[in-house]
Amino acid sequence: MLASKYHTALGCGLLLVVMSLGQALCKAPFLRIVELDLCRSYHAQRSPGAVPSDTDLTEDKCKAISVQKDLAMINAYNMAVSSIIGKSAFRSPFPAGYS
């Protein structure tokens, strides 16, 4: 009886670790996609037509203060909303009431 309680707790703890790892692994690509979009908008405003829309920009071109400031603001909004709702609001496959 006691061993089954430990197995349940161990299973729940392992599930929590795996889910947290999955969320952490999704965060970097999400931020890179948002950064790339902000970077394209930034360079399109500064020099229209200079950046083709079908090519990726290198990360060194996306390190402008304006781009990083907007990226930090979006990330802060994402963290604030996810702390209120309890999950990442911008990447959730289900609406808030269905989890």
Protein Blocks (a to p, Z undefined) as FASTA:
>chain_A
ZZmmmmmmmmmmmmmmmmmmmmmmmmmmmmmmmmmmmmmmmmmmmmghkacfkbccdfkl
mmcfklmmmmmmmmmmmmmmmmmnopafklccbdfklZZ
